[in-house]
């Protein structure tokens, strides 16, 4: 898919809405990201799934204008 990037690369601001492959809302990005600079890691981002609940996720997605980040795999 064209425009596919790691979630780490796409998470350049907090508050970006994140959706799965079925367009189900997962949460919004926080300011926190992590990556190991070992040449293998694609990094992870933290999302707020509900008030006071957070989850770390990793993968690939695309930025969809007006929607946010859509995970593609």
C-alpha positions, 0 to 999 in steps of 0.5 A: 500500500502506498504511503505505508509507514511505521506507526512510530513514524506516523505518530508525530503529534499526540491526540491523533486518532488511531483505527484498525484495518476495519476502521474501528477506533482504537484510541488516540496517540500520547506523546510517548514513543519508543524505538531501539536503534538496532537497525531491526526495531520498527518502534512502538507508540502508546495510545490512550484507549480510554481515560486512564487506560493506555496500550503500546502498539507497533505495526504499519499504517497510513495517515488518512486526512480527516481520519487519523492513522489507519493500521494496515498491518 
